[in-house]
Amino acid sequence: MTYFVTGATGFIGRHLLERLLLRKGRIHCLVRKESMSKFEALRERLGADKDRLVAVTGDLGKPRLGVTPATLRSLGGKITHFFHLAAVYDLSADEASQVTANIDGTRHAIQLAEALKVGCFHHTSSIAAAGLYPGVFREDMFDEAEGLDNPYFRTKHDSEGIVRKECKRPFRIYRPGIVIGNSQNGEMDKIDGPYYLFPLIKRMRELLPPWMPAIGLEGGRLNLVPVDWVAAAMDHIAHLPKLDSQCFHLTDPAPRRIGEVLNIFAHAGHAPKMSMRIDARMFAFIPGAIRQALSSLPPVRRMIRSFLTDFGIPAEIMRFINYPTRFDMRETERALRGSKIKLPKLQSYAWRLWDYWERHLDPALFVDHSLSGKVRRKVVVITGGSSGIGKAVALKVAAAGAKVVICARGEEELAAAKVEIEAAGGSCHTYKVDLADLASCDAFIEQVTADHGGVEVLINNAGRSIRRAIASSYDRFHDFERTMQLNYFGSLRLILGFLPKMTERHRGHIINISSIGVLTNAPRFSAYVSSKAALDAFSRCAQAEFSDQGINFTTINMPLVKTPMIAPTKMYESVPTLSPEEAADLVVGAIIERPVRVATRTGIFAQLFYSVSPRAYEIVMNTAFRLFPDSPAAKGIKGVRQEAQHGPSSEQVAFAALMRGVHW
């Protein structure tokens, strides 16, 4: 047999070639001149010689696909099977390109098939040809299609109509479902269909432990089929006798709802499953005019656009949330009977799809995740930059090419940090500042603006922590005043001082180092947590006011870090803590990604626990409060180090390990 294939270098086409090469005969492939190197690479990959796999230069947009008269003469009457796969398979593609490829390309392919007098013309259509038909769409249905307003649906429907009406040669039509990766190795060539939801699953995995139940969305049924099964089915059916003029649905007879699909991939990606799913159809009772009016409101549009952009989801994919069509495939099942070509269950190969996506297709792989790409030649101000987290961040940022500005109260520590940063090849400017003194803050703002012309990134890292029970603080109101003065008012003063220039330039990033205690409501840290919570609340309000002006606010709910600030509490020497370098990595990630919040799974879980069952959470925290007593210093006892004498108990160590990173 002799074959002619368009779209041979495409995703389905490559897999079909693998099947055809198992048969005897020569395969001619339509290739544009610009894609010749791609075809040669494919031929090498498939291990086919030039006599078996032959390139035919042409173009979908030209009559008879632009095939030369000499090629027409040499192939005339010799092509047994003509497979037309070349098309645009993209919901978000522009209408003009879809018309050219899908409609004009199909008409030109038919012209070529007529000129070559092929034995059978095999047209690869799509379930999109049914549009949004409400109900079961049979293989013998075509004109019944509804909801063809989307260019992709319309052009796939119209191109199939051209085959039915204009093709004079024997033909067969194949309508694959949503084609996903190879079930054997996970290979996929682009982000499509359910892959658009993978970043959302990945984000859930990063935020929540895999055992934690989550709330998700339920909707219509997604008809997903692996590309290797589609190619195998097409190859088999194409070579069966007496099936001309028929249409075959290459679909899943038992498609799963969106919620089920998400859970299968969540399991594959080790993310939490959505045990409670809200059915999107419940909103159908709202009149369409009202839904349209609500979706047209500017804040609603911005919110939806922001969500979709954040996760890389095209707006067109939302129409599949309540996808209404089911596909009967009795002719396909009859044709495949006895062939051993079985559609594999999605859950049996989902892990391969996820693994391939994470290694090769994850959009995050193609984003500049280098710190230097975000801070090179930019002014980055780090408060408390002479030690601990601040110095660790300064070293990393300076090494990435930023103009680092650090401030602190101690001149000697600042000088030592400057020497260390510059010895590593970085640029560092130091300023002695008392952030608890508002006049000192104002002078710092004025000097930095004068010296550097403004600030691109402000990292409010300097802070004071006090570990003391409220019952031991009745006569220590100044603890709350001085903690608030530094942690909240000092940071706020810098933000208000540097914001005008940021707003004027329409760019800026403010990162506030908060505490996991804000999420966990840590006992004995009421003064510290309150001051950090105030800064968190300000950031949330400010983000709402500046989000359309290019200004980003990020709150990092930092877990326990081994710095000089926690040194007085000797018990912390026996509990899990982050190193300053590990904490700095969280800050670096925030600079690169600019998220609204950075938090550990423990912190997020604690916040959710409190939201769902505050009374039960209160019991847990009260248990911790009684388990971890005040230090002798907090009780006003001098010269005694109770923790150093006795060490933490096994219960304390176990509890601290379970609630890793929480301040006790």
HELIX and SHEET records of a PDB file:
HELIX    1   1 PHE A   11  LEU A   20  1                                  10    
HELIX    2   2 LYS A   33  SER A   35  5                                   3    
HELIX    3   3 MET A   36  LEU A   46  1                                  11    
HELIX    4   4 PRO A   63  GLY A   66  5                                   4    
HELIX    5   5 PRO A   69  LEU A   75  1                                   7    
HELIX    6   6 GLU A   95  GLN A   98  1                                   4    
HELIX    7   7 VAL A   99  ASP A  104  3                                   6    
HELIX    8   8 GLY A  105  LEU A  116  1                                  12    
HELIX    9   9 ILE A  127  ALA A  130  5                                   4    
HELIX   10  10 PRO A  151  GLU A  166  1                                  16    
HELIX   11  11 GLY A  193  LEU A  197  5                                   5    
HELIX   12  12 PHE A  198  LEU A  207  1                                  10    
HELIX   13  13 VAL A  227  ALA A  238  1                                  12    
HELIX   14  14 ILE A  258  ALA A  268  1                                  11    
HELIX   15  15 ALA A  280  PHE A  285  5                                   6    
HELIX   16  16 GLY A  288  SER A  295  1                                   8    
HELIX   17  17 PRO A  298  PHE A  311  1                                  14    
HELIX   18  18 ALA A  315  PHE A  320  5                                   6    
HELIX   19  19 ARG A  330  LEU A  336  1                                   7    
HELIX   20  20 LEU A  346  TYR A  356  1                                  11    
HELIX   21  21 TRP A  357  LEU A  361  3                                   5    
HELIX   22  22 PRO A  363  PHE A  366  5                                   4    
HELIX   23  23 LEU A  371  VAL A  375  1                                   5    
HELIX   24  24 GLY A  388  ALA A  399  1                                  12    
HELIX   25  25 GLU A  411  ALA A  423  1                                  13    
HELIX   26  26 LEU A  438  HIS A  452  1                                  15    
HELIX   27  27 ILE A  470  SER A  472  5                                   3    
HELIX   28  28 PHE A  477  MET A  484  1                                   8    
HELIX   29  29 GLN A  485  GLY A  490  3                                   6    
HELIX   30  30 SER A  491  ARG A  505  1                                  15    
HELIX   31  31 GLY A  517  THR A  520  1                                   4    
HELIX   32  32 SER A  526  PHE A  546  1                                  21    
HELIX   33  33 SER A  547  GLN A  549  5                                   3    
HELIX   34  34 PRO A  564  ILE A  566  5                                   3    
HELIX   35  35 LYS A  570  SER A  574  5                                   5    
HELIX   36  36 PRO A  580  GLU A  593  1                                  14    
HELIX   37  37 ARG A  601  VAL A  612  1                                  12    
HELIX   38  38 PRO A  614  LEU A  627  1                                  14    
HELIX   39  39 GLN A  642  HIS A  646  1                                   5    
HELIX   40  40 SER A  650  LEU A  658  1                                   9    
SHEET    1   A 7 LEU A  53  THR A  57  0                                        
SHEET    2   A 7 ARG A  26  VAL A  31  1                                        
SHEET    3   A 7 THR A   2  THR A   6  1                                        
SHEET    4   A 7 HIS A  81  HIS A  84  1                                        
SHEET    5   A 7 CYS A 120  THR A 124  1                                        
SHEET    6   A 7 PHE A 171  PRO A 176  1                                        
SHEET    7   A 7 CYS A 247  LEU A 250  1                                        
SHEET    1   B 2 GLY A 135  PHE A 137  0                                        
SHEET    2   B 2 THR A 325  PHE A 327  1                                        
SHEET    1   C 2 ILE A 178  ILE A 180  0                                        
SHEET    2   C 2 LEU A 224  PRO A 226  1                                        
SHEET    1   D 2 ILE A 215  GLU A 218  0                                        
SHEET    2   D 2 MET A 276  ASP A 279  1                                        
SHEET    1   E 2 ARG A 221  LEU A 222  0                                        
SHEET    2   E 2 ARG A 256  ARG A 257 -1                                        
SHEET    1   F 7 SER A 427  LYS A 432  0                                        
SHEET    2   F 7 LYS A 403  ALA A 408  1                                        
SHEET    3   F 7 VAL A 379  THR A 383  1                                        
SHEET    4   F 7 VAL A 457  ASN A 460  1                                        
SHEET    5   F 7 GLY A 508  SER A 515  1                                        
SHEET    6   F 7 ILE A 551  MET A 558  1                                        
SHEET    7   F 7 ARG A 597  ALA A 599  1                                        
END                                                                             
